[in-house]
Amino acid sequence: MLSEKDFTALKDHLPFWEYVPENLAERVRTHSYVREFIAGEKITDAGNSNIGMVLVVTGRIRVSLVSSTAREVTISVARRDEVIYIGGNPTPNVLNNYELESEVDSRGIIVQMVDFMALLQSDMHIENAVLRNVLGQFNRILFDMQNFLFQDLDNRLAAQLLFEYRQQGSTSIATTHQRIANSIASSREVVSRTLKLWERRGLLTLSRGKIILHSLAAIKEIAGE
């Protein structure tokens, strides 16, 4: 059961809460719960989960699609006060083959799948709000696919480093080569080789779990900014 504080936080970050019937609101409060995740923890495994949605309270949670050969492509990274809708996708054969992973130590409010599906079925305004969010994800995926098709690896890698720099607010980026590879649809080996080349050029320094940027100007030039 959620505390009053956590329940209020959940309600405040769901755009459809005004349409939730009173009996379902109480059901959500009673059945939902808070979980702490450590960095690198798998929250769901290829869609096998009883989670309907997650409100990220602190930290960062990565959402990835997983192929039958275990290759991953990052869809999005949810941060504080963002909601990840897992249930109710209009294309279940695609989006149910997902994984959620905590990038850093995180805290989330979990609404169970059965309760989330009851919310969707209770009012068309709720269903529409969720579908708009999922379709927005597809738009972002299409944008990323365009970048993958028309940009070479160096462009994509530099752009991803700049994205992480802006999101984390530091030139000391907490990430791994594998996570970057997942984000730009490449392999860890190729990413590592390119990063080591850039390290020899003095653009950055590599350390365990971190990439320290030294020349933002040069990286922006590679990214085409």
Z-matrix of the N, CA and C atoms (Angstrom, degrees):
N
C 1 1.468
C 2 1.526 1 109.38
N 3 1.344 2 115.92 1 141.64
C 4 1.452 3 120.60 2 -179.95
C 5 1.526 4 111.31 3 -82.58
N 6 1.313 5 115.30 4 144.72
C 7 1.460 6 119.77 5 172.14
C 8 1.524 7 108.84 6 -70.37
N 9 1.310 8 116.68 7 167.51
C 10 1.469 9 120.35 8 178.93
C 11 1.529 10 110.39 9 -60.45
N 12 1.326 11 116.98 10 -39.66
C 13 1.460 12 121.00 11 -179.58
C 14 1.524 13 111.28 12 -64.25
N 15 1.333 14 117.04 13 -47.00
C 16 1.466 15 120.39 14 -178.83
C 17 1.528 16 110.93 15 -68.80
N 18 1.312 17 117.27 16 -37.50
C 19 1.466 18 120.50 17 178.91
C 20 1.525 19 110.48 18 -64.80
N 21 1.319 20 116.86 19 -40.82
C 22 1.470 21 120.79 20 177.23
C 23 1.529 22 110.58 21 -63.78
N 24 1.336 23 116.59 22 -41.57
C 25 1.463 24 120.30 23 178.43
C 26 1.519 25 110.67 24 -61.14
N 27 1.321 26 117.08 25 -43.05
C 28 1.463 27 121.06 26 179.26
C 29 1.525 28 110.63 27 -61.92
N 30 1.320 29 117.12 28 -48.55
C 31 1.468 30 120.86 29 -179.18
C 32 1.525 31 111.27 30 -60.57
N 33 1.332 32 116.51 31 -40.99
C 34 1.462 33 120.71 32 -175.59
C 35 1.533 34 112.54 33 -67.13
N 36 1.337 35 117.66 34 -21.59
C 37 1.462 36 120.26 35 -175.87
C 38 1.526 37 113.42 36 -107.04
N 39 1.322 38 116.82 37 7.82
C 40 1.462 39 120.57 38 175.44
C 41 1.527 40 108.56 39 -107.67
N 42 1.339 41 118.20 40 115.25
C 43 1.469 42 121.03 41 -173.95
C 44 1.524 43 114.23 42 -66.77
N 45 1.327 44 116.69 43 -12.31
C 46 1.465 45 119.85 44 -175.83
C 47 1.523 46 113.12 45 -106.90
N 48 1.343 47 118.06 46 9.11
C 49 1.462 48 118.62 47 -168.70
C 50 1.534 49 112.75 48 -61.34
N 51 1.298 50 117.91 49 -29.71
C 52 1.471 51 120.28 50 -179.03
C 53 1.529 52 112.05 51 -61.39
N 54 1.339 53 117.17 52 -19.21
C 55 1.464 54 120.78 53 -178.05
C 56 1.528 55 112.83 54 -96.54
N 57 1.330 56 117.46 55 -0.75
C 58 1.458 57 120.87 56 -177.11
C 59 1.525 58 110.01 57 -78.55
N 60 1.340 59 118.44 58 124.27
C 61 1.469 60 120.78 59 177.31
C 62 1.525 61 111.61 60 -61.84
N 63 1.313 62 115.64 61 151.44
C 64 1.466 63 120.63 62 -175.15
C 65 1.524 64 112.45 63 -59.52
N 66 1.341 65 116.66 64 -39.99
C 67 1.472 66 118.72 65 -178.43
C 68 1.534 67 111.51 66 -67.11
N 69 1.344 68 116.38 67 -35.30
C 70 1.458 69 119.49 68 177.87
C 71 1.525 70 111.36 69 -73.17
N 72 1.320 71 117.13 70 -34.58
C 73 1.455 72 121.07 71 177.67
C 74 1.527 73 109.99 72 -59.38
N 75 1.306 74 116.85 73 -44.70
C 76 1.461 75 120.95 74 179.44
C 77 1.527 76 110.97 75 -67.55
N 78 1.313 77 115.87 76 -37.09
C 79 1.473 78 120.60 77 177.77
C 80 1.527 79 110.51 78 -63.58
N 81 1.329 80 116.83 79 -42.47
C 82 1.462 81 120.47 80 178.46
C 83 1.517 82 110.41 81 -63.22
N 84 1.324 83 116.55 82 -44.04
C 85 1.468 84 119.63 83 -179.97
C 86 1.525 85 111.20 84 -62.66
N 87 1.321 86 117.49 85 -40.02
C 88 1.464 87 121.85 86 -175.92
C 89 1.522 88 112.01 87 -71.21
N 90 1.351 89 116.54 88 -40.56
C 91 1.460 90 120.34 89 -173.05
C 92 1.531 91 114.22 90 -90.95
N 93 1.322 92 117.39 91 -22.19
C 94 1.462 93 119.94 92 -176.31
C 95 1.527 94 109.98 93 -77.17
N 96 1.330 95 115.64 94 163.96
C 97 1.468 96 119.37 95 -175.58
C 98 1.530 97 109.81 96 -154.84
N 99 1.316 98 115.36 97 166.76
C 100 1.466 99 122.79 98 179.07
C 101 1.524 100 108.56 99 -105.73
N 102 1.352 101 115.22 100 138.00
C 103 1.465 102 119.66 101 176.56
C 104 1.518 103 110.61 102 -129.40
N 105 1.319 104 114.79 103 145.13
C 106 1.462 105 122.04 104 173.49
C 107 1.524 106 107.75 105 -102.56
N 108 1.338 107 116.66 106 135.56
C 109 1.456 108 121.67 107 179.85
C 110 1.528 109 109.33 108 -121.73
N 111 1.320 110 116.46 109 139.41
C 112 1.458 111 119.57 110 175.92
C 113 1.530 112 109.11 111 -90.53
N 114 1.321 113 117.32 112 158.81
C 115 1.460 114 122.05 113 -179.52
C 116 1.526 115 110.19 114 -56.91
N 117 1.342 116 116.17 115 130.06
C 118 1.453 117 121.49 116 179.25
C 119 1.514 118 114.66 117 88.15
N 120 1.328 119 118.35 118 -3.77
C 121 1.461 120 120.98 119 -177.99
C 122 1.526 121 111.25 120 -73.81
N 123 1.340 122 116.41 121 134.19
C 124 1.449 123 122.37 122 173.76
C 125 1.530 124 108.77 123 -79.46
N 126 1.331 125 115.49 124 120.26
C 127 1.467 126 120.36 125 -179.15
C 128 1.513 127 110.23 126 -87.03
N 129 1.319 128 116.52 127 -38.50
C 130 1.462 129 121.83 128 171.96
C 131 1.511 130 107.19 129 -131.67
N 132 1.325 131 116.41 130 156.82
C 133 1.455 132 121.02 131 -178.22
C 134 1.525 133 109.13 132 -124.64
N 135 1.353 134 115.98 133 102.45
C 136 1.474 135 122.69 134 178.15
C 137 1.519 136 112.13 135 50.62
N 138 1.328 137 115.73 136 42.03
C 139 1.456 138 120.23 137 174.34
C 140 1.512 139 114.72 138 85.44
N 141 1.333 140 118.47 139 -3.96
C 142 1.463 141 120.75 140 -179.25
C 143 1.522 142 109.77 141 -86.06
N 144 1.316 143 114.36 142 94.39
C 145 1.453 144 118.66 143 -173.29
C 146 1.511 145 108.86 144 -162.85
N 147 1.309 146 115.85 145 156.11
C 148 1.459 147 120.89 146 174.07
C 149 1.523 148 110.54 147 -102.45
N 150 1.337 149 116.60 148 19.76
C 151 1.461 150 121.17 149 -177.50
C 152 1.519 151 110.32 150 -91.72
N 153 1.336 152 116.42 151 129.23
C 154 1.460 153 120.97 152 178.01
C 155 1.514 154 112.58 153 -93.70
N 156 1.333 155 116.65 154 -39.48
C 157 1.461 156 121.12 155 174.64
C 158 1.526 157 108.94 156 -159.77
N 159 1.343 158 114.17 157 160.74
C 160 1.462 159 121.01 158 -178.29
C 161 1.518 160 108.84 159 -132.99
N 162 1.326 161 117.34 160 129.31
C 163 1.463 162 122.17 161 168.09
C 164 1.519 163 107.29 162 -97.75
N 165 1.330 164 116.15 163 119.52
C 166 1.461 165 120.21 164 179.43
C 167 1.531 166 108.24 165 -79.22
N 168 1.324 167 116.30 166 115.97
C 169 1.465 168 121.80 167 -179.78
C 170 1.519 169 110.21 168 -86.92
N 171 1.324 170 115.97 169 -45.84
C 172 1.471 171 121.52 170 174.52
C 173 1.525 172 107.93 171 -143.51
N 174 1.341 173 115.88 172 157.45
C 175 1.451 174 120.03 173 175.75
C 176 1.520 175 113.58 174 91.64
N 177 1.336 176 115.54 175 -161.08
C 178 1.457 177 122.72 176 -179.53
C 179 1.524 178 109.05 177 -140.70
N 180 1.342 179 116.22 178 134.12
C 181 1.460 180 121.48 179 178.64
C 182 1.520 181 108.82 180 -122.87
N 183 1.327 182 115.85 181 124.61
C 184 1.463 183 122.16 182 -178.25
C 185 1.526 184 109.93 183 -92.72
N 186 1.335 185 116.20 184 135.20
C 187 1.461 186 122.60 185 176.65
C 188 1.523 187 107.96 186 -109.52
N 189 1.333 188 117.15 187 123.46
C 190 1.460 189 121.49 188 -176.86
C 191 1.523 190 110.59 189 -129.76
N 192 1.355 191 115.62 190 148.08
C 193 1.459 192 121.85 191 167.71
C 194 1.515 193 108.00 192 -90.20
N 195 1.335 194 116.31 193 142.82
C 196 1.458 195 121.60 194 -177.00
C 197 1.521 196 109.24 195 -123.53
N 198 1.340 197 116.71 196 129.28
C 199 1.459 198 121.52 197 179.54
C 200 1.518 199 110.18 198 -83.39
N 201 1.331 200 115.58 199 172.05
C 202 1.464 201 120.63 200 178.96
C 203 1.521 202 112.13 201 -65.90
N 204 1.337 203 116.47 202 -18.83
C 205 1.468 204 120.93 203 177.67
C 206 1.528 205 111.85 204 -99.01
N 207 1.342 206 116.22 205 14.80
C 208 1.471 207 123.41 206 175.23
C 209 1.524 208 113.34 207 72.57
N 210 1.340 209 119.09 208 16.64
C 211 1.448 210 120.43 209 172.42
C 212 1.526 211 108.73 210 -80.83
N 213 1.336 212 115.99 211 143.73
C 214 1.466 213 121.42 212 -175.81
C 215 1.518 214 110.97 213 -118.77
N 216 1.347 215 114.19 214 145.64
C 217 1.457 216 120.96 215 170.72
C 218 1.521 217 107.02 216 -132.58
N 219 1.316 218 116.83 217 126.35
C 220 1.457 219 121.01 218 -179.02
C 221 1.528 220 110.61 219 -72.34
N 222 1.340 221 116.52 220 130.61
C 223 1.462 222 121.96 221 174.77
C 224 1.519 223 109.67 222 -89.08
N 225 1.315 224 115.34 223 -49.22
C 226 1.458 225 119.53 224 -176.28
C 227 1.521 226 109.47 225 -160.78
N 228 1.328 227 114.93 226 167.65
C 229 1.459 228 121.95 227 173.38
C 230 1.519 229 107.07 228 -126.98
N 231 1.323 230 116.43 229 116.48
C 232 1.466 231 121.62 230 -179.46
C 233 1.519 232 109.59 231 -90.85
N 234 1.330 233 115.09 232 136.89
C 235 1.455 234 121.79 233 -177.93
C 236 1.525 235 110.05 234 -118.81
N 237 1.308 236 115.49 235 -172.51
C 238 1.459 237 121.37 236 -175.24
C 239 1.527 238 111.71 237 -50.60
N 240 1.323 239 115.60 238 133.79
C 241 1.471 240 124.93 239 176.70
C 242 1.524 241 113.51 240 72.27
N 243 1.344 242 118.02 241 10.23
C 244 1.458 243 120.59 242 175.97
C 245 1.524 244 110.04 243 -100.35
N 246 1.333 245 115.58 244 149.71
C 247 1.460 246 121.45 245 -177.18
C 248 1.523 247 109.44 246 -109.61
N 249 1.327 248 116.02 247 134.48
C 250 1.464 249 122.02 248 173.26
C 251 1.525 250 107.34 249 -105.53
N 252 1.338 251 115.83 250 116.97
C 253 1.456 252 120.96 251 176.67
C 254 1.524 253 108.56 252 -93.03
N 255 1.321 254 116.53 253 120.04
C 256 1.460 255 121.10 254 -177.36
C 257 1.526 256 110.71 255 -104.28
N 258 1.314 257 117.60 256 -48.33
C 259 1.460 258 121.07 257 179.88
C 260 1.514 259 111.63 258 -77.59
N 261 1.333 260 115.70 259 163.87
C 262 1.453 261 120.98 260 172.08
C 263 1.503 262 115.66 261 75.53
N 264 1.335 263 118.21 262 20.01
C 265 1.457 264 119.79 263 -179.72
C 266 1.521 265 110.73 264 -70.10
N 267 1.354 266 117.87 265 141.10
C 268 1.463 267 120.23 266 -179.72
C 269 1.520 268 112.62 267 -71.70
N 270 1.334 269 118.54 268 -15.95
C 271 1.462 270 122.12 269 179.47
C 272 1.523 271 108.97 270 -127.29
N 273 1.339 272 117.48 271 71.87
C 274 1.465 273 120.71 272 -172.61
C 275 1.512 274 113.93 273 -60.52
N 276 1.352 275 118.71 274 -30.40
C 277 1.460 276 119.63 275 -179.08
C 278 1.518 277 112.09 276 -66.15
N 279 1.347 278 116.80 277 -21.50
C 280 1.460 279 120.94 278 178.36
C 281 1.514 280 110.79 279 -95.34
N 282 1.327 281 116.02 280 -58.61
C 283 1.462 282 119.02 281 -169.90
C 284 1.521 283 114.31 282 -80.82
N 285 1.328 284 118.67 283 -8.54
C 286 1.455 285 117.84 284 175.82
C 287 1.529 286 111.49 285 -80.92
N 288 1.339 287 116.72 286 -12.47
C 289 1.458 288 120.18 287 177.74
C 290 1.530 289 109.16 288 -92.64
N 291 1.317 290 115.59 289 61.47
C 292 1.458 291 122.19 290 -173.35
C 293 1.523 292 110.05 291 -121.22
N 294 1.321 293 114.56 292 166.68
C 295 1.459 294 121.30 293 169.51
C 296 1.518 295 109.17 294 -135.38
N 297 1.308 296 116.14 295 145.52
C 298 1.456 297 122.61 296 171.96
C 299 1.521 298 107.61 297 -113.73
N 300 1.335 299 115.09 298 132.52
C 301 1.459 300 120.25 299 179.62
C 302 1.520 301 109.38 300 -135.00
N 303 1.315 302 116.48 301 136.51
C 304 1.453 303 121.53 302 177.55
C 305 1.529 304 108.69 303 -79.98
N 306 1.345 305 117.42 304 114.88
C 307 1.464 306 120.80 305 -178.63
C 308 1.519 307 111.93 306 -70.62
N 309 1.332 308 115.84 307 -37.24
C 310 1.460 309 122.73 308 177.76
C 311 1.524 310 106.57 309 -132.87
N 312 1.319 311 117.40 310 175.40
C 313 1.467 312 118.99 311 174.79
C 314 1.524 313 108.32 312 -57.14
N 315 1.330 314 116.25 313 126.24
C 316 1.468 315 120.90 314 -172.36
C 317 1.522 316 110.93 315 -136.59
N 318 1.318 317 113.90 316 164.50
C 319 1.466 318 121.43 317 176.79
C 320 1.518 319 107.69 318 -135.14
N 321 1.333 320 116.82 319 132.80
C 322 1.454 321 119.23 320 -177.87
C 323 1.513 322 112.24 321 -138.88
N 324 1.327 323 115.32 322 150.97
C 325 1.466 324 121.96 323 172.72
C 326 1.523 325 107.37 324 -96.85
N 327 1.323 326 116.82 325 122.35
C 328 1.456 327 123.05 326 -174.41
C 329 1.523 328 110.45 327 -103.77
N 330 1.332 329 116.15 328 125.94
C 331 1.466 330 122.10 329 170.70
C 332 1.519 331 106.98 330 -104.90
N 333 1.319 332 117.64 331 126.41
C 334 1.450 333 121.57 332 -175.22
C 335 1.531 334 111.28 333 -68.62
N 336 1.339 335 115.21 334 153.55
C 337 1.460 336 121.47 335 -175.52
C 338 1.533 337 112.17 336 -57.95
N 339 1.320 338 117.34 337 -44.42
C 340 1.459 339 119.66 338 -176.32
C 341 1.526 340 111.16 339 -62.96
N 342 1.323 341 117.49 340 -36.39
C 343 1.458 342 120.74 341 179.47
C 344 1.529 343 110.67 342 -75.09
N 345 1.330 344 116.44 343 -37.79
C 346 1.454 345 119.64 344 178.20
C 347 1.532 346 111.01 345 -63.93
N 348 1.321 347 116.70 346 -42.29
C 349 1.461 348 120.08 347 178.73
C 350 1.526 349 110.82 348 -65.28
N 351 1.326 350 117.03 349 -34.98
C 352 1.471 351 120.04 350 176.21
C 353 1.525 352 110.65 351 -64.51
N 354 1.339 353 116.74 352 -37.77
C 355 1.460 354 120.60 353 176.11
C 356 1.529 355 110.87 354 -62.33
N 357 1.315 356 116.60 355 -46.12
C 358 1.461 357 120.83 356 -179.40
C 359 1.522 358 111.92 357 -59.39
N 360 1.310 359 116.04 358 -39.45
C 361 1.459 360 120.75 359 -175.81
C 362 1.522 361 113.33 360 -81.66
N 363 1.325 362 116.66 361 -9.75
C 364 1.466 363 119.46 362 -174.34
C 365 1.524 364 113.40 363 -84.15
N 366 1.345 365 118.14 364 -25.02
C 367 1.471 366 119.71 365 -175.44
C 368 1.529 367 109.03 366 -159.72
N 369 1.340 368 116.08 367 135.87
C 370 1.460 369 120.29 368 -177.61
C 371 1.529 370 112.09 369 -66.21
N 372 1.338 371 118.21 370 -26.77
C 373 1.460 372 120.68 371 178.28
C 374 1.529 373 110.87 372 -64.14
N 375 1.336 374 116.20 373 -37.15
C 376 1.463 375 120.74 374 178.96
C 377 1.520 376 109.49 375 -68.27
N 378 1.325 377 116.18 376 -46.82
C 379 1.461 378 120.12 377 179.47
C 380 1.524 379 111.23 378 -60.07
N 381 1.325 380 116.78 379 -43.80
C 382 1.466 381 120.34 380 -179.43
C 383 1.526 382 111.82 381 -63.04
N 384 1.330 383 117.11 382 -40.16
C 385 1.460 384 120.69 383 -179.83
C 386 1.527 385 111.01 384 -62.72
N 387 1.325 386 116.54 385 -41.43
C 388 1.460 387 120.67 386 179.65
C 389 1.524 388 110.83 387 -69.11
N 390 1.333 389 116.81 388 -42.57
C 391 1.464 390 120.14 389 179.63
C 392 1.523 391 111.23 390 -62.83
N 393 1.321 392 117.22 391 -37.38
C 394 1.465 393 119.84 392 177.93
C 395 1.533 394 110.10 393 -62.44
N 396 1.338 395 115.80 394 -39.71
C 397 1.460 396 119.25 395 178.60
C 398 1.520 397 111.17 396 -64.36
N 399 1.333 398 117.19 397 -44.76
C 400 1.463 399 121.10 398 -178.65
C 401 1.524 400 110.62 399 -65.73
N 402 1.335 401 117.26 400 -40.67
C 403 1.462 402 120.22 401 178.25
C 404 1.529 403 110.72 402 -65.96
N 405 1.321 404 117.05 403 -33.33
C 406 1.455 405 120.33 404 174.54
C 407 1.519 406 111.06 405 -62.31
N 408 1.334 407 116.52 406 -37.00
C 409 1.462 408 119.93 407 175.81
C 410 1.525 409 110.50 408 -62.63
N 411 1.330 410 116.61 409 -41.11
C 412 1.462 411 119.45 410 178.94
C 413 1.516 412 110.97 411 -62.77
N 414 1.318 413 117.51 412 -38.77
C 415 1.462 414 119.84 413 177.58
C 416 1.517 415 111.15 414 -60.82
N 417 1.340 416 116.16 415 -41.01
C 418 1.464 417 119.69 416 178.59
C 419 1.526 418 111.09 417 -66.89
N 420 1.343 419 116.04 418 -36.80
C 421 1.462 420 119.67 419 178.16
C 422 1.527 421 110.39 420 -63.99
N 423 1.333 422 116.89 421 -43.07
C 424 1.459 423 120.66 422 178.83
C 425 1.527 424 111.12 423 -62.41
N 426 1.340 425 116.03 424 -39.35
C 427 1.464 426 120.18 425 177.55
C 428 1.525 427 110.45 426 -62.37
N 429 1.331 428 116.07 427 -44.27
C 430 1.460 429 120.22 428 179.08
C 431 1.524 430 111.28 429 -64.32
N 432 1.342 431 116.58 430 -39.78
C 433 1.462 432 119.90 431 178.89
C 434 1.524 433 110.52 432 -61.93
N 435 1.319 434 116.76 433 -38.83
C 436 1.458 435 120.45 434 177.27
C 437 1.528 436 110.65 435 -60.59
N 438 1.321 437 115.71 436 -42.58
C 439 1.466 438 119.69 437 177.69
C 440 1.530 439 111.42 438 -63.69
N 441 1.344 440 116.11 439 -40.81
C 442 1.451 441 119.50 440 -179.87
C 443 1.533 442 111.62 441 -64.18
N 444 1.339 443 116.05 442 -35.42
C 445 1.458 444 120.61 443 -177.49
C 446 1.523 445 112.58 444 -74.30
N 447 1.328 446 116.78 445 -35.78
C 448 1.453 447 120.18 446 -170.31
C 449 1.526 448 114.44 447 -110.69
N 450 1.326 449 117.92 448 -2.75
C 451 1.457 450 120.35 449 176.89
C 452 1.523 451 109.56 450 -114.59
N 453 1.323 452 116.60 451 145.09
C 454 1.455 453 118.15 452 176.29
C 455 1.524 454 109.69 453 -83.76
N 456 1.322 455 115.72 454 177.49
C 457 1.470 456 120.46 455 -173.77
C 458 1.518 457 111.98 456 -60.21
N 459 1.340 458 117.43 457 -44.64
C 460 1.462 459 120.18 458 -178.39
C 461 1.525 460 110.94 459 -58.51
N 462 1.342 461 117.35 460 -43.06
C 463 1.468 462 121.20 461 178.09
C 464 1.524 463 110.97 462 -59.10
N 465 1.332 464 115.26 463 -48.72
C 466 1.462 465 120.07 464 -176.22
C 467 1.519 466 111.51 465 -66.09
N 468 1.326 467 116.35 466 -41.73
C 469 1.463 468 120.29 467 -179.07
C 470 1.525 469 110.45 468 -65.22
N 471 1.326 470 117.63 469 -45.39
C 472 1.467 471 120.33 470 179.07
C 473 1.518 472 110.87 471 -63.35
N 474 1.327 473 117.11 472 -41.02
C 475 1.463 474 120.96 473 178.97
C 476 1.525 475 111.29 474 -63.13
N 477 1.335 476 116.65 475 -38.01
C 478 1.465 477 120.01 476 179.24
C 479 1.521 478 111.05 477 -68.98
N 480 1.323 479 117.80 478 -38.82
C 481 1.467 480 120.39 479 177.03
C 482 1.530 481 110.79 480 -63.09
N 483 1.326 482 116.89 481 -40.20
C 484 1.468 483 120.60 482 177.90
C 485 1.520 484 110.90 483 -66.86
N 486 1.334 485 116.39 484 -38.40
C 487 1.472 486 120.34 485 177.37
C 488 1.528 487 110.29 486 -60.81
N 489 1.333 488 116.81 487 -47.63
C 490 1.465 489 120.38 488 179.98
C 491 1.526 490 110.75 489 -64.30
N 492 1.322 491 117.32 490 -39.80
C 493 1.465 492 121.80 491 178.29
C 494 1.535 493 110.44 492 -58.98
N 495 1.321 494 116.75 493 -44.50
C 496 1.469 495 120.38 494 -178.43
C 497 1.520 496 112.15 495 -72.02
N 498 1.329 497 116.11 496 -35.37
C 499 1.457 498 118.97 497 179.44
C 500 1.526 499 111.60 498 -71.78
N 501 1.328 500 117.32 499 -39.62
C 502 1.465 501 120.74 500 -176.54
C 503 1.517 502 112.59 501 -88.24
N 504 1.357 503 116.30 502 -15.75
C 505 1.457 504 119.61 503 177.45
C 506 1.510 505 114.23 504 69.42
N 507 1.339 506 115.94 505 27.96
C 508 1.466 507 119.68 506 -178.04
C 509 1.521 508 109.63 507 -154.08
N 510 1.338 509 115.86 508 148.42
C 511 1.463 510 119.71 509 174.86
C 512 1.529 511 111.47 510 -78.72
N 513 1.325 512 117.20 511 -8.61
C 514 1.455 513 121.79 512 173.32
C 515 1.531 514 107.37 513 -97.07
N 516 1.317 515 116.10 514 97.10
C 517 1.466 516 122.14 515 -171.22
C 518 1.523 517 110.28 516 -91.22
N 519 1.310 518 116.54 517 124.48
C 520 1.460 519 121.61 518 176.46
C 521 1.530 520 108.40 519 -87.21
N 522 1.326 521 115.76 520 105.82
C 523 1.465 522 121.28 521 179.70
C 524 1.516 523 108.78 522 -165.15
N 525 1.328 524 116.80 523 178.16
C 526 1.458 525 121.77 524 176.12
C 527 1.525 526 109.00 525 -126.36
N 528 1.329 527 115.57 526 162.32
C 529 1.457 528 119.94 527 178.19
C 530 1.529 529 110.47 528 -62.66
N 531 1.339 530 116.52 529 -35.38
C 532 1.463 531 119.99 530 -179.47
C 533 1.523 532 111.13 531 -66.72
N 534 1.319 533 117.50 532 -41.41
C 535 1.460 534 119.96 533 178.94
C 536 1.519 535 111.62 534 -64.22
N 537 1.317 536 116.21 535 -40.37
C 538 1.463 537 119.34 536 177.63
C 539 1.528 538 109.76 537 -64.14
N 540 1.335 539 116.73 538 -43.74
C 541 1.465 540 120.43 539 179.01
C 542 1.521 541 111.08 540 -58.98
N 543 1.325 542 116.68 541 -42.16
C 544 1.465 543 120.09 542 177.92
C 545 1.520 544 111.02 543 -61.81
N 546 1.322 545 116.68 544 -37.60
C 547 1.459 546 121.32 545 -175.60
C 548 1.524 547 112.85 546 -71.78
N 549 1.335 548 116.91 547 -28.26
C 550 1.462 549 119.15 548 -176.34
C 551 1.532 550 112.03 549 -113.24
N 552 1.338 551 116.50 550 16.46
C 553 1.469 552 122.12 551 176.91
C 554 1.523 553 111.69 552 55.97
N 555 1.318 554 115.71 553 50.10
C 556 1.459 555 120.98 554 177.66
C 557 1.521 556 107.97 555 -131.42
N 558 1.325 557 116.45 556 -170.87
C 559 1.464 558 121.22 557 177.93
C 560 1.524 559 109.55 558 -106.68
N 561 1.333 560 115.96 559 155.91
C 562 1.460 561 120.63 560 -179.94
C 563 1.522 562 110.53 561 -62.01
N 564 1.327 563 117.09 562 -38.16
C 565 1.456 564 120.75 563 -177.25
C 566 1.529 565 111.35 564 -63.42
N 567 1.336 566 116.51 565 -43.32
C 568 1.464 567 120.55 566 -179.83
C 569 1.524 568 110.65 567 -66.84
N 570 1.335 569 116.39 568 -43.14
C 571 1.462 570 120.68 569 179.15
C 572 1.527 571 110.16 570 -62.63
N 573 1.322 572 117.49 571 -45.69
C 574 1.466 573 120.81 572 -179.42
C 575 1.520 574 111.17 573 -61.32
N 576 1.330 575 116.79 574 -41.94
C 577 1.460 576 120.12 575 -179.57
C 578 1.533 577 111.15 576 -62.46
N 579 1.327 578 116.39 577 -42.82
C 580 1.464 579 120.18 578 -179.61
C 581 1.522 580 111.25 579 -68.65
N 582 1.319 581 117.58 580 -41.33
C 583 1.465 582 120.73 581 178.95
C 584 1.526 583 111.10 582 -63.35
N 585 1.316 584 117.35 583 -39.09
C 586 1.463 585 120.21 584 178.65
C 587 1.528 586 110.99 585 -65.59
N 588 1.330 587 115.75 586 -36.66
C 589 1.466 588 119.54 587 175.88
C 590 1.517 589 110.52 588 -63.08
N 591 1.335 590 116.95 589 -43.74
C 592 1.460 591 121.01 590 178.36
C 593 1.516 592 111.54 591 -66.57
N 594 1.337 593 116.71 592 -31.96
C 595 1.464 594 119.84 593 176.87
C 596 1.521 595 109.91 594 -64.91
N 597 1.329 596 117.27 595 -42.03
C 598 1.461 597 120.22 596 178.75
C 599 1.524 598 111.49 597 -64.90
N 600 1.323 599 116.81 598 -27.06
C 601 1.468 600 121.11 599 177.49
C 602 1.526 601 112.21 600 -82.57
N 603 1.344 602 117.26 601 -4.87
C 604 1.454 603 121.37 602 177.61
C 605 1.511 604 114.92 603 84.35
N 606 1.341 605 117.30 604 12.82
C 607 1.475 606 120.05 605 -178.91
C 608 1.530 607 111.92 606 -77.88
N 609 1.321 608 116.60 607 -26.17
C 610 1.462 609 120.70 608 -175.58
C 611 1.520 610 109.25 609 -160.36
N 612 1.341 611 114.48 610 170.32
C 613 1.459 612 121.88 611 174.47
C 614 1.517 613 108.17 612 -126.60
N 615 1.325 614 116.21 613 135.47
C 616 1.458 615 121.80 614 179.71
C 617 1.520 616 110.15 615 -100.10
N 618 1.330 617 116.24 616 134.47
C 619 1.462 618 121.11 617 172.50
C 620 1.518 619 107.50 618 -143.11
N 621 1.299 620 117.80 619 172.00
C 622 1.457 621 121.56 620 -175.59
C 623 1.530 622 111.11 621 -62.03
N 624 1.317 623 116.79 622 116.43
C 625 1.459 624 121.80 623 177.55
C 626 1.508 625 114.65 624 74.50
N 627 1.360 626 117.89 625 8.15
C 628 1.464 627 120.47 626 -178.20
C 629 1.522 628 111.10 627 -144.74
N 630 1.325 629 114.53 628 151.41
C 631 1.458 630 122.34 629 170.43
C 632 1.521 631 106.44 630 -129.84
N 633 1.331 632 116.63 631 119.65
C 634 1.471 633 121.68 632 -177.56
C 635 1.524 634 108.72 633 -101.66
N 636 1.320 635 115.99 634 116.62
C 637 1.460 636 121.38 635 -177.84
C 638 1.519 637 110.40 636 -83.93
N 639 1.329 638 117.07 637 133.40
C 640 1.461 639 122.17 638 179.35
C 641 1.525 640 112.96 639 -109.22
N 642 1.327 641 116.69 640 -29.49
C 643 1.465 642 120.02 641 -176.26
C 644 1.525 643 109.91 642 -131.34
N 645 1.325 644 115.39 643 87.22
C 646 1.466 645 119.51 644 178.11
C 647 1.523 646 110.87 645 -62.11
N 648 1.337 647 116.47 646 -36.78
C 649 1.466 648 120.08 647 -179.01
C 650 1.533 649 110.69 648 -59.66
N 651 1.351 650 116.84 649 -45.41
C 652 1.452 651 120.08 650 -179.01
C 653 1.532 652 111.45 651 -67.04
N 654 1.317 653 116.95 652 -38.54
C 655 1.457 654 120.48 653 179.84
C 656 1.523 655 110.47 654 -68.63
N 657 1.340 656 117.28 655 -37.92
C 658 1.466 657 120.08 656 176.18
C 659 1.526 658 110.51 657 -64.27
N 660 1.313 659 116.32 658 -36.87
C 661 1.471 660 119.35 659 178.21
C 662 1.522 661 111.48 660 -63.87
N 663 1.331 662 116.14 661 -41.75
C 664 1.477 663 120.48 662 178.02
C 665 1.527 664 110.08 663 -64.29
N 666 1.334 665 116.17 664 -38.54
C 667 1.474 666 120.59 665 -179.09
C 668 1.515 667 112.47 666 -73.97
N 669 1.327 668 117.01 667 -12.49
C 670 1.461 669 120.34 668 179.75
C 671 1.503 670 113.07 669 83.74
N 672 1.331 671 116.75 670 24.07
C 673 1.471 672 119.39 671 179.13
C 674 1.532 673 110.44 672 -90.59
